[in-house]
Amino acid sequence: MYLKWMGEKMWAFRPVQAAVAQHKATFKEWPALTPETPAERNGGVGN
């Protein structure tokens, strides 16, 4: 039963893979968090 369901849903894998890759690419825009990074540059994270 699971294999039948999986086979019927295969069409969704390719678009999801592209969306995840696009989302992961946005993380390259953020600076690395280091103790020297000012809070203004990292959105207040690590205060």
C-alpha positions as CSV (number, residue, x, y, z in Angstrom):
1,M,0.0,0.0,0.0
2,Y,2.8,2.4,0.9
3,L,4.6,1.7,-2.4
4,K,1.5,2.5,-4.4
5,W,1.0,5.8,-2.5
6,M,4.7,6.7,-3.0
7,G,4.4,6.0,-6.7
8,E,1.4,8.2,-7.1
9,K,3.1,11.1,-5.2
10,M,6.4,11.0,-7.2
11,W,5.4,14.0,-9.2
12,A,5.8,16.2,-6.1
13,F,9.5,15.4,-5.4
14,R,11.1,17.5,-8.1
15,P,9.3,20.8,-7.4
16,V,9.9,20.4,-3.7
17,Q,13.6,19.7,-4.3
18,A,13.9,22.9,-6.2
19,A,12.1,24.9,-3.5
20,V,14.3,23.5,-0.7
21,A,17.5,24.3,-2.7
22,Q,16.2,27.9,-3.3
23,H,15.5,28.2,0.4
24,K,18.9,26.9,1.4
25,A,20.6,29.3,-0.9
26,T,19.2,32.3,1.1
27,F,21.3,31.3,4.1
28,K,24.5,32.3,2.2
29,E,23.3,35.9,2.5
30,W,23.5,35.9,6.3
31,P,26.8,36.7,8.0
32,A,28.5,34.1,10.1
33,L,27.7,34.7,13.8
34,T,30.9,35.4,15.7
35,P,31.5,37.2,19.0
36,E,32.8,40.2,16.9
37,T,29.6,40.4,14.8
38,P,27.6,43.4,15.9
39,A,24.0,42.7,16.8
40,E,22.8,45.2,14.2
41,R,24.2,43.1,11.4
42,N,22.6,39.8,12.4
43,G,19.1,40.9,13.2
44,G,19.6,41.0,16.9
45,V,20.4,37.3,17.1
46,G,22.8,36.4,19.9
47,N,22.3,39.4,22.2
